[in-house]
Amino acid sequence: MKFIDYKVRTGAENMQIDAELLDRAISERLNEPIFRLYGWSPACISLGRNQKDDFLDYERIKSLGVDVVRRLTGGRALLHDDEITYSFICPASYLQHGENVAGSYKNICQIFIDKFSEIGIELSFGTDKGVHTKFDYCMLVSTGADLCCQGKKLIGSAQFRKEGYILQHGSILYDYNREFLEEIFKEPLTGITSIKEINPDLTRCDIINLLRNVKL
């Protein structure tokens, strides 16, 4: 597995790097996964590939110093701020259930279940049922692609597939500003948690170090 260590960049740079890594994997027909960790500065809203943006107050967002980008992957919007983001790229054939979307999510997310169990955080998958909701903020919706701690969502993930390769990236909430999120998305926050809420003694560096030696 090729590992790309944690680095903070702008939203546009992060999305460009993920897209370029996927294209490189395809062009070079890589057989092994690429696993990357990154952060965001300034804070940035990423919109799902086909998500409408009419719920956003762009003037207010700009005044708050928040960027907006669009992801390759689907799903709802995320505010990337006090988090650790990952991307995982591999040929679908590398995974045991790579040709099946739900199965491939479970294969990749098992990385985080295994690693977080080492520090006493037990994760479980969200519901596999179809979700129909007005919520625009991704973390308010828990699906079979997401990981929860004690019933609250901690890690949200999304996928994009191209020419037999998978790009999955996701947001691991280290901490969050409830008032800030509710102002941007105009929705009450329920059903989410963060590393700081689960264990205030864990630092961001602790989580990054934990994920530096993942295996799949």
N, C-alpha and C positions, 0 to 999 in steps of 0.2 A: 504494500500500500504506500502510495506517495502522500506524505503529509506536508501541508503548507501551514506554517505556524501563524498564530494570532497576530493580526495587525489591524489598526484602525484606519479607515479610509472613508471618503464620501460615499453616499448612496450610489451615485452614478458609477463611480470607480468599482465599487463592490459588485454591482450587477454586470458591468462589463467584464470583470475578471471571471466571474462564474460562466458567462456566455463563452468567453475565449477558451477557458479550460475545457468546457464541453466540446467545442469545435476541435480543439487540439486532440482530445481523446478520440474523437471520431476519425479525424484525418490520419492519426498515427495508429489507429486500431488498437488502442491500449487494452490490455487484458486485465490489468490490476486497477483497483479503485484509486481515486484522488480524494483526499479528505482535507478540508480547509476550515480554519477557524478565523473569524474576523469580527470587528466592531465598526461602529458608525460615528462619524463626526462631520458635520453637525447631526443632530437627531433627524431622522428621515422617515417619512411615510412611504411604504412600498405598496403599490396597488397590484392586485392580481391581474394576470394576463388579459382577461376579458372583462374586468370589473369596471363599472361606470364610476365616474369620479364626481357626480353631481352633488354628493353629500358633503363635499369638502368646501370649506370657506377659505379659498386660496389667499385672499387678502389677509385674513387673520393668521393663517399658517405662516405666511411670509413674515409678518410682524413678530412672530414667535421665534423666528430663525430656524424653522423646520423645512427641510427639503422634501421633494416628492419625486419618486421614480416609479417606473413600472417594471414588474418582474417578468421573467420568462414563465414562471410557474403560475398556476391558477390560484383560486381561493380569494379570500377577502383581504382587506387592507390590514397592515401592521404598522405600528409606530416602533421603529428601531431606535432605541435610546440606551437604556441601562440594561443591556443584554449581551449575551454571547451568541453569535450566529455561526452556524456550520453549513457547509455544502459538501455533498457526497456525490461523486460522479463515477459511474462504472457501466460496463456493458450489461444489458439485462441478463445475458447468459451467465454472468458471474454469480448471480444470486440464485439461491435454491428455488425461489418462486418469482424470479425476475419478470417473467412474461405476464404475471398477474399483478395488477396494480395494488390491490389490497395486500397481497402476499409480500410484494417487494417493500412496501412501507414497513411491514412487520419485520422483515429481514434486516433492514437498515436501522430501524428504531431499537432493535434488540441491543445494538451497540450501547445506547444510552441506558437502557434498563440494566445491563450488566455493569457498566461503569458506575452509575449512581448508587447501585446497591453496595459498592465498596465503601461508600461514605455514609451509609445508613439511610439513603433516600430510596424508598421503594416506589417504583413507577409502574403504572398499568396503562393499557390502551384505553382511549375514549370509546364511545359507542360506535358500533358499526352501522347503526340505523341511519337512514337518509335524514338530512337536516334541512328544514325549511324555516327560515328566520329572516326578519328584517334587519338583523344586526349587520353593520358594515365592518366592524372590528373583528378580525379573525380570532383573537384569543377568547372571545365570548362564545365561540362555537367549538364543541368538542366532537371529533369524529374518530374513526378507526385509524386515522393517520397521525393522531396526536397522543401525547403522553401526559398522564395526570398523576398527581400525588395526593392521596387521600381524597379523591374525587374532584380535585381542582386542577385545571389545566396549567402545566408548567412549560411544555415544549410543543410548539405548533410547527408542522412541516407541510411542505407542498412539493409536487413533482412536475417535471417537464421531460418529455421523451422525444428523442430525435435519432433516426437512423440506427435503431437498436441500442441506444445508450440512454441512461437515466441520469438526470440531474435532480437531486433532492436537496433542498436546503430548508433550514428551519431556525426558529427563534427560541433560545433558552432564556427565560426571564430571570435576570439576576435580581433586579429590583424594579419598581415602577412608581410613577407619580400619579396617583389616582385622579386628582383634580385636573392635571394636565391632560390625561387621556380622555376624561369625560368631557372636557372642553372641546377637544379636537373632534371626537366622534359623536358627541351629543347623545351618549348612551350611558346608563348606569353600569358600573363594573361589578360583575358577579361571576363566581365560578372560576376565578384564576388565582394563581399563587406565584411565588417567586422563591428563589434560593434564600434570600434574606429573611423571608417569612418562615421558611422551613427550618433553617439553621443560621441564625445571625452571625455565628462565628466563622462561617465559610466566606472566604474572600473570592473575588473574581479570579485572582491568580490560582487559587486552589482548584477551581473548576477547570480553568485552562490546562493546568498541569495534569489533572485527572484525565483529560481527553487527549493528551499528547501521545498516548501509547495505546490507542484503541486498536482492536483487531476485529476482523470479520472474515 
